[in-house]
Amino acid sequence: MWVSDRSVKAFFTILLMASAAAVSFGAVSSLVSAEKKTTTLTCDVSPREVHLGLNVTVFGGIMPHIEVPVTLTFIRPDGTSFQRSTWTSIGSWEVAPYSYTFTPDMEGVWRVYASWPGNDEYYGDTTDMVNFTVLPPIILTKIYITLSRTELAVGETLEISGRLVAIVNGSETPLGGMRVILEFNTPAELGYWEYRSATTGSDGTFSITFRPTAFGEWGVRAYWDGTENYAPYSTGWYSFTAHERKFPIVEAAVGGVVAVVIVVLVLKFRRRGRS
């Protein structure tokens, strides 16, 4: 079959154009791939030990500072797993942070890792596993305290009474036989602390008496360290004021005046008797 020179030229022209297009496409693809950036994702847990029923927070961040979806994969102690999703947030930090808080539903050693798939501009990343331990459930507690007064003189007696309870299903149950510490913050110029202790009765109550040794503003709080089954607790600070003791001076002054009056009267009567 005869083929004209024009047809041959057209064929080779088309072939060359197709080849050039393919080469150009490959170069563009390579360029796009070369411009894709790497990312670094981190993952941590707080606290690393927690009692069943309390919260755990998984947190971390990604560099560079970009907003991306993060998948958290949790592996329970029994080997089953589940995933939760969150996003990094854009702020004024170099690292875009994320966090997720949840309540574990099983005792034992848990594992979690974070990942994100990447996009057209950035490669994805997957963190290492992070372990945390869920301990047996612990019961929350609370201490109530009451001061008999908030102002007194140095050396006078202040009574502090209180009650230690466990919180079970929303109700308060007294804790007896537990040691409660009372910490006294002395006036600023003294710069030290004083401590007293008390043991709760069967109804959870306790009381102590305290005599301030210096005048000024005092503070007191009650706390206990908890046990294996009961969580520790500390109250806030309660303040009271100790004033300088002036009453003995006044009494002495009044007594002195009375004594002088008596002496004067006695002398007058003696003079009248002589006359």
Protein Blocks (a to p, Z undefined) as FASTA:
>chain_A
ZZdfklmmmmmmmmmmmmmmmmmmmmmmmmmmmmpccdddddddddfbdcehiacddddd
dddddddddddddddfkopacdddddddddfbfbdcdddddddfbecjdddddddebifk
bccdddddddddddddddddddddddfbfbdcehiacdddddddddeehiacddehiacd
ddddddfklopacdddddddfkopacdddddfbecddddddddebjfklccddddddddd
ddddfklmmmmmmmmmmmmmmmmmmmmmmmmmmZZ
